[in-house]
């Protein structure tokens, strides 16, 4: 590859496709058309002499060469961005900007309606993309600037990141409204006797729930294990299962489904919902604007 003749815009495409694993999502993040990104990928393959990305079950899967190159490209783009865009003011009323946020399904349900309602009037040119990424990819994407904020219960996101507490949250039990054997309260005996659905959202700290069951010497009958919370309320509404959920999520679904919330009989520590950003973007005006308003909208 002749670096002197390389179009640096191709590296932005490489970085976006590696981050999003999807040509359409990369195009949206870059403000380009899908054919433009596909054409850039074709040129990149010619420059590198490698396929770089192949279609797989998880989207555009990087080749070993692409994975080895990704960190270098991300760091180089971040350095250029820092050097060429120092201290530019962010005018939300006129800005046309895409922000990418790492959120769980819980975060999408709890935060996105209020955030988009605010943006509708305060920043009509701002667009939001919510993504989920494994921890290793999340670190790289936030360092490169491909992701602006991560929001949720993410205790492993530490070194190199700032964090701000949005609120603390407790766990509650969710049951269907006309559950045949559970009344207005749920005792420990009733909790153990019930059949359960358990959610272990990978990449978050919610695995603490089942860990607390084990620590307390409890082994309730688990009929269903789920990788995320979104399906749990619908399952509970149609069955006699009990599921442990964050209170705010439970409150949203209790308004629209025949389910109710009960205090948890097990003493599970409250967890902290934070917003996280990489230290490289601590003084970035656009990032400051977004996280400042996010805290104002949701902080308790």
N, C-alpha and C positions, 0 to 999 in steps of 0.2 A: 504493500500500500504506500502510495506517495503522499505523505502528510501535507506537503506544500501545496498540493492540488486538491486536497480534500475540502469539500463544502462543509463548513462547521454546522450548518443547519441540519445536515444528516445526522450529526451526533445527538441533536435534540430529539429527533425521531427515534433513534436507537434507544435513548434513555426512556422515552415515553412508552415505547412498546415493551421494553424490559420491565418497566414498573407496572403497567396495566395488563400485560399479557393479552391484549385485545387491540386490533387495529382500529376499530371504531372508537373505542374509549380513548386511545392515544390521540386520534385525530381530534376528538372533542377537547381534550386537555390542551392541545396545541393550537386550537382554533383553525385547523386545516380540514380539507375534505378527505374522505376515506381514500379516493383514488390517489391523492397527492401523497399520503402516507405510504400506500402500497408501492407507488413509484419510487419513493425514497428508500424503501426497504430493498427494492430490486437493485438500486444503485449501491447501497451499502453492501449487499451480498457480493457484488462485483468488486468493490474496493477491498473487502476483507478476504475474498476467495473462500467464503464459508456460507452455509445456509443461514446461520445466525439464529433464526426462529423457525420452528416447525409446528404445524397444527397438531394438537393433542387434546386429550379429554379436559385439561385445565385451561385451554386456550392456546396462545402462541408460546410454545415451550422453548426456552433458550438452549442453544447448543453449549457445550463446555467452553468454547472460545468466547461466546457471548457473555457467559457468566463470569469468565475471568476478566473480561474487558469492562464490565458494567460499573464496577466501583471506580475505576480510573476515569471513565467518561463522566460519571455523576459528580465526582470531585472537581473535574476540570470545568464543567458547566457552572457549578456553584461558585468557583473562584471568579469566573468571567462575570457572573451575575452580580457578585459582590463588588467587583471593581468597576463595572460599567453603569451600575444603577445605585450609586450611593445617595442616600438621603432624599430620594424623590418623594414628594408628598403624595398621599393617596386621597384622591377626591372621590368619595364613594358615590356621590350623586351623578357623576359623569363617567366613572370608570367602567370599562368593559373588561371583566376579569373572571377567570375560572378559579375557584378554590376547591381543592380536593381534601376531603376529611376522612380519616379512618374512624369508622363507627361500627359498633355491633348492631345486630337487629334491634336490641333494646334501645340503643342510642338513636337509631333512625326513627323509631316510634315516639320516643319521648321528646327529642329535640327538633327534628326536621320541620314539623308543622309550625312551631313558633318562630324558628329561624327564618323560614321562607316567608312567613307573614311579615316579619320585620324588613327583610330585604326587598320585598315587593314595593315598599314605599321609600325606604332609605337608600337603596342601591339597586335600582331596576336593571342595571347592566351586569350585575354580578350573577354568576352561575355556580351551582354547587354540585360536586360529584362526591357521593359517599362510596367508600370502598372498604373491603376487608382484606387484610394482608397478614401472612405469617410474621412473627416478630422480627426475624432476620431481614425480611424484605421491607418491613415497615421502617426499620432503622435506616436502611439505605435510601429509601424513597424520601424520608423526611430530611436526611442530610443533603440530598441532592436538590430539594425544593419541589420534587414532584408531588409531595404531600405536604400540606400546610399545617394541619393540626391533627392530632389523634385525641379522641374523646372517649372516656370510659373507665373501666376498672382494669388498669394495665400496670400492675405493680412491678413488672420486669423491665419497664421502659425507664431507665435511670440515667446511666452515664451518658453525658453529652446532651441531655435534655433538660429544659425547664418544665415545671409543672405548676398548675394552679388548681386548687380545690374548687369544684363547682358546688357539690353538696355531698353530704354523707347519707347513706341509704341503708335501710334494714331489710332483712328478708321476712317474708310472710308466707303463709300457706294459702294456696288457692284450691277451692273445691267447687263443685257445681252447686247451684243455688238450692236445689231440692235433693241434696245428698241424703240417702236413706238412713245413714247411721251417724252422721256428724251434725251436731246441732250448732248452737251459738258460740261454743268454744271447742277447742281441740286439745284434749289432755295428752300427756305423753303416752298413756296407755292406748288411747285412740289412734295416735300418730303411728305407733308401732304396729297396731293391728291393721291399719289401712294399707291398701296397695298404692304404689307410687309410680310417678314418672320423674326421672332425674335428668336435669340439663347440665352438661359439662361443656360450656362454650370454650373451645380451644383458643389459646392465645389471650385469654382473660384470666382473672383471678377467681372466677365463679366455681372452680373446682373445690374451693374451700368448703362448700356445702356438704358434699359427700365425705370429705375429709373429716368434718366435724361429726358426721354420723358415726364414722369408724372410731374417732377419738372418744366418743361417748359410749362406745360399746353397743351401738344400735345396728341392727341389720333388718330394716324394714323390707318387705317384699317389693322388688322393683320389677314392674312389668314392661317398662319402656324407658329407653335411654335416648336422649335427643342431643344433637350437636349445637342447637341454638334454641332460644326461647320462643320464637315466633309461633311455632305450632302448638306449644304447650297449652295455652288457654282454650284453643279449639278442641283439643283432646280432652281436657278436663270437663268442658261443657257437655261433652257427649258420653262421658264415662263416670265411674265412681273413683277414679284415680285422684290422688293428692299430689300437687307439685309445689316445690319451694321456688318462689320467684322474688325478684326485687320489688319493693312496694310500689314504686312509681309505675312500673310496667303493669303490675296487677291492677292499679287504679284505673289505668287507661282501658283495659279490657273489661273490667267490672262495669264500665259504663255502657258497653255495647254487646256483651255476651251474658248469658245466664250463669255467671260465676260470682263467687263472693270470696272475701279475704278474711283470714283469721290470724290472730297473733301466733307466732311460731312457738311451740312448746319447748324447743331446744334453744339454748342461749348461743346464737351464732353472732360473732362480732359484726358490727356495722362495717360497710365497706365505703371507700372514698371514690367518688366519680370525679376525675380530674380532666383538665385539658393539658396536652403536652405539645411542646414545639421544640425544634432543634435549636441549639445555641447559635448556629449560624444565622438564624432569622429572628433573633431576639429583638434587634433594632430595625427590622424591616418594616416600613410604614404600613404596608398592606396587611402583613401578619399581625402587627400591633392593633390595627383597626379591627380585624376580624375577632381576635381573641378578647379584645376589650369589650366589644359588644356582646360576644357570646357569654362572657362572665356577667355582664349587666342583665342579660335576658334571663339567665337560669341560675345564677348563684344564690344560695340561701345562707 
